Amino acid sequence: MEESAVLELVARLAHVLADERIEYCHWKSNAYLDRSASGENDLDLLIGRSHGERFVGILLRLGFKETFAPHEAALPGVRDFYGYDMPTGRWVHVHAHFQLILGNDLSKNYRLPLEREYLASSSQGNLFRLPAPEFELLVLVIRMVLKHSTWDSILMRHGSLTKTERRELEVLSTEENLAKMGALLPLVPGLDRSLFDLCLRSLRPGCPPWTRVRAGERLQALLRAWARYPHTVDVLLKLIRRVTQPFARRVLRIRPKNRLVNGGLFVAVVGGDGAGKTTLIDAVNAWLSAKFKVKTFHMGKPAWSLTTVLLRGLLKVGTLLRLYSFEGDTYEQSAGPHGLPWFIRAVCTARDRSLTYQQARRFSSSGGLALCDRYSFPGFMHMDGPQCEGAVQSERVTGLRKFLIEQEKNFYQHIPPPDLLIVLKLDPEIAIQRKTEETALSVRARSTEVWGLDWDAVSGHIIDASRPRDEVLAQVQALLWEHL
């Protein structure tokens, strides 16, 4: 393996595991370990149970985050951890196996209780500890037969080994490894040489289907006591998932993602015009959504609720009938005095922002990562906070206006701070140069407010938005990963 291909995070993990003498090995697909070391493939590590807590502690110290796999992919005795290699921007996915769980990808129905023997056979390789090749061959043959040489697998068009699986089998099927198989077969009660040879033959190209099915059925019968559920249930489950999973992905567009064991996170990004809020959120969304449940929200210009659609529709009709003039949206820094339609629109915006907050909070409370573009800080930030009270003089407040002012304040008061607040600070003069499609007056006003506020008062993490875009993104990624 070329040392240059190894990610820094992977190398650190391997070195710490060796230094602390953790009982483990990289237990499968070692013919392609270079791909795992470079982040292209997952790291499948088998861990001794007595070293489990120490192993997890090492991962957490190195910045890995534990996740819950989607329900259909979750397996007993297998824990998932994700690390982020900052220098390359690549993910490192560690499958921590405390049990050898094998079978078709749709069910993984069999546990092979050879973990102690498998780990005892391992020795230190160039990077990770690796099992003895004859052990790896034994387990590979069992894995591939359960995965490809059963009648249901063939029926579902899973009967052929992939190119990488065929190469792995060829690499391990040496005369030396096959000669050692006799000493290993007794570890699997009932597995004799004739059945092993039949299983191996069933995996060769050109093997007749009936021979493959016979090998698969005999092996499944032999492993019946080690199955997680009965054979008929296993077959039924595979057939159902073979239909429902593609339908969910392709038709319903449902793509289950990982959820962080630590829980979700509500992240808000604020900044003046030209600071790059939306661009940053799009980049962070693309980065995290590849692995985790992520959803973006826009609190500055929230989606209209049905109530807002109806009320603003009526106000639009009034404008068209020239019952009153349109005074501009509440997103803009317009000066008073204002008519009732302006107040109604302001209350609608406050209500929609409150609803957007609730949606984002529910999503993060369910384990997702909510990314919010702009945020509302009543009593702190005017730009995305209450507007009505400052638009009137106290002696001129009528009963209806007073009611609308109180309603708006009430909506904003029910928006507490996010879990993580990221502030993109940009010099107002630089903002004017970037945001040329808007007036310098409006850009300066909004940017000056963000520039001048004391963000420590709301626990904001300040990022210098004048830096190059890639540098800003890298800082935000490091900050987010630290808080997940």
Residue pairs with C-beta under 8 A, 6 or more apart in sequence:
1 33
1 34
1 37
1 126
1 127
2 34
5 34
5 37
5 38
6 37
6 38
6 127
7 37
7 38
7 39
7 85
7 87
7 88
7 90
7 92
8 85
8 87
8 88
9 62
9 63
9 83
9 84
9 85
9 92
10 36
10 37
10 38
10 39
10 43
10 85
10 92
10 127
11 37
11 127
12 62
13 43
13 58
13 59
13 62
13 83
13 92
13 94
14 127
14 128
16 58
16 61
16 62
17 24
17 55
17 58
17 128
17 129
18 124
18 129
20 54
20 58
22 47
22 48
22 51
22 54
22 55
22 58
23 47
23 48
23 50
23 51
23 119
24 45
24 46
24 47
24 48
24 51
24 55
24 119
24 122
24 128
24 129
25 45
25 46
25 118
25 119
25 122
25 128
25 129
25 130
25 131
26 33
26 36
26 43
26 44
26 45
26 46
26 125
26 128
26 129
26 130
27 44
27 45
27 46
27 97
27 100
27 118
27 131
27 136
27 139
28 44
28 136
28 139
28 140
28 143
29 36
29 41
29 44
29 164
29 168
30 130
30 131
30 136
31 164
31 167
31 168
31 171
31 172
32 41
32 164
32 168
33 125
33 127
33 128
33 130
35 41
36 42
36 43
36 44
37 127
38 90
39 85
39 88
39 90
39 91
39 92
42 93
42 94
42 95
43 92
43 93
43 94
43 95
43 128
44 95
44 97
45 55
45 94
45 95
45 96
45 97
45 128
46 97
46 98
46 100
46 115
46 118
46 119
46 131
47 55
47 96
47 97
47 98
48 115
48 116
48 119
49 98
49 115
52 98
55 96
56 66
56 79
56 96
59 66
59 81
59 83
59 94
59 96
60 66
62 83
63 83
63 84
63 481
63 482
64 81
64 82
64 83
64 92
64 94
65 81
65 82
65 83
65 260
65 261
65 262
65 481
65 484
66 79
66 80
66 81
66 260
66 261
66 262
67 80
67 81
67 82
67 258
67 259
67 260
67 261
67 291
67 292
68 74
68 80
68 258
68 259
68 260
68 261
68 367
69 75
69 78
69 80
69 258
70 256
70 257
70 258
71 256
72 241
72 245
72 256
73 256
75 101
75 108
76 99
76 101
76 111
76 228
77 97
77 98
77 99
77 101
77 111
78 95
78 96
78 97
78 98
78 99
78 101
79 95
79 96
79 98
80 93
80 94
80 95
80 96
80 258
81 93
81 94
81 96
82 91
82 92
82 93
82 94
82 258
82 291
83 91
83 92
83 94
84 90
84 91
84 92
84 477
84 481
85 91
85 92
86 474
86 477
86 478
89 287
91 290
91 291
93 291
98 115
99 111
99 113
99 115
100 111
100 112
100 113
100 114
100 115
100 118
100 139
101 108
101 110
101 111
102 108
102 110
102 111
102 112
102 139
102 142
102 143
102 146
102 147
103 109
103 110
103 143
103 146
103 147
103 234
104 146
104 147
104 150
104 152
104 153
104 158
104 238
105 147
105 158
106 237
106 238
106 241
106 242
106 245
107 234
107 237
107 238
107 241
108 228
109 146
109 227
109 228
109 229
109 234
110 146
110 223
110 226
110 227
110 228
111 226
111 228
112 139
112 142
112 188
112 223
112 226
113 226
114 135
114 139
114 187
114 188
117 135
117 187
118 131
118 135
118 139
119 131
121 131
121 132
121 135
122 129
122 130
122 131
122 132
123 129
123 130
123 132
124 130
130 136
133 172
133 174
133 177
134 176
134 177
134 180
134 181
134 184
135 184
136 172
137 172
137 173
137 177
137 178
137 181
138 181
138 184
138 185
138 187
138 188
138 196
140 168
140 169
140 172
141 169
141 196
141 199
141 200
141 203
142 188
142 199
142 219
142 223
144 161
144 165
144 169
144 203
145 199
145 202
145 203
145 215
145 216
145 219
146 216
146 219
146 220
146 223
147 153
147 158
148 154
148 158
148 159
148 160
148 161
148 203
148 212
149 159
149 199
149 202
149 203
149 212
149 213
149 215
149 216
149 219
150 213
150 216
150 217
150 220
151 213
151 216
151 217
152 235
152 238
152 239
153 159
153 216
153 238
154 209
154 212
154 213
156 238
156 239
156 242
159 209
159 212
161 169
161 203
166 205
169 203
173 200
181 193
181 196
182 193
185 191
185 192
185 193
185 196
188 222
188 223
190 222
191 222
195 215
195 218
195 219
195 222
198 211
198 214
198 215
198 218
199 215
199 219
201 207
201 211
201 215
202 211
202 212
202 214
202 215
202 216
220 227
220 231
224 231
227 234
229 237
248 254
249 255
257 289
257 291
257 292
257 293
257 294
258 291
258 292
258 293
259 292
259 293
259 366
259 367
259 368
260 292
260 367
260 369
260 484
262 484
263 364
263 365
263 367
264 293
264 363
264 364
264 365
264 366
264 367
264 368
264 369
264 370
265 364
265 369
265 370
265 419
265 420
265 480
265 483
265 484
266 360
266 361
266 364
266 370
266 372
266 418
266 419
266 420
267 369
267 370
267 371
267 372
267 418
267 419
267 420
267 421
267 422
267 480
268 299
268 372
268 374
268 375
268 418
268 420
268 421
268 422
269 277
269 280
269 281
269 371
269 372
269 373
269 374
269 375
269 422
269 424
270 277
270 374
270 375
270 381
270 384
270 421
270 422
270 423
270 424
270 450
270 460
271 277
271 423
271 424
271 425
271 426
271 450
271 465
272 424
272 426
272 428
272 431
272 443
272 446
272 447
272 448
272 449
272 450
272 451
273 431
273 434
273 435
273 438
273 442
273 443
273 446
273 447
274 426
274 430
274 431
274 432
274 433
274 434
274 435
274 443
274 447
275 424
275 425
275 426
275 431
275 447
275 450
275 465
276 424
276 465
276 469
276 472
277 373
277 374
277 424
278 373
279 469
280 424
280 472
280 473
280 476
281 296
281 371
281 373
282 296
283 473
284 371
284 473
284 476
284 477
284 480
285 294
285 296
285 371
287 477
288 294
288 369
288 480
292 368
292 369
293 363
293 367
293 368
293 369
294 368
294 369
294 371
295 360
295 363
295 368
295 369
295 370
295 371
296 370
296 371
296 372
296 373
297 356
297 359
297 360
297 370
297 371
297 372
297 373
298 356
298 372
298 373
298 374
299 353
299 356
299 357
299 360
299 372
299 373
299 374
299 375
299 376
299 384
300 331
300 373
300 374
300 384
301 331
302 349
302 352
302 353
302 355
302 356
303 352
303 356
304 312
304 348
304 352
305 348
305 351
305 352
305 355
307 348
307 351
308 348
308 349
308 351
308 352
311 344
311 348
312 345
312 348
315 341
315 344
315 345
318 324
318 341
319 325
319 326
319 341
324 339
324 341
325 339
326 341
327 334
327 338
327 339
327 341
327 342
328 334
328 342
329 345
330 342
330 345
330 346
330 349
330 387
331 349
332 442
333 383
333 442
333 445
333 446
334 342
336 391
336 392
337 391
337 392
337 396
338 391
338 392
340 400
340 401
340 404
342 391
343 388
343 391
343 401
343 404
343 405
344 404
346 387
346 388
346 391
346 404
346 408
347 388
347 404
347 407
347 408
347 411
349 387
350 386
350 407
350 408
350 411
350 412
351 407
351 411
353 376
353 384
353 411
353 412
353 415
354 411
354 412
354 414
354 415
356 372
357 372
357 376
357 414
357 415
360 370
360 372
361 370
363 370
364 370
364 419
369 484
372 418
374 384
375 381
375 384
375 415
375 418
375 421
376 384
376 385
376 412
376 415
377 384
377 385
377 417
377 458
378 385
378 386
378 409
378 412
378 413
378 415
379 385
380 453
380 457
380 458
381 449
381 450
381 453
382 390
382 449
383 446
383 449
383 450
385 412
386 405
386 408
386 409
386 412
387 408
388 401
388 404
388 405
388 408
388 409
389 405
389 408
389 409
392 401
392 405
397 405
417 458
417 459
419 483
420 461
420 479
420 480
420 483
421 455
421 458
421 459
421 460
421 461
422 460
422 461
422 463
422 476
422 479
423 450
423 455
423 460
423 461
423 462
423 463
424 450
424 463
424 465
424 472
425 450
425 451
425 455
425 462
425 463
425 464
425 465
426 434
426 447
426 450
426 451
426 465
426 466
427 447
427 451
427 466
428 443
428 444
428 447
428 448
428 451
429 444
430 466
431 443
431 444
431 447
432 440
432 443
432 444
432 447
435 443
455 462
461 479
463 472
463 475
463 476
463 479
464 472
465 472
467 475
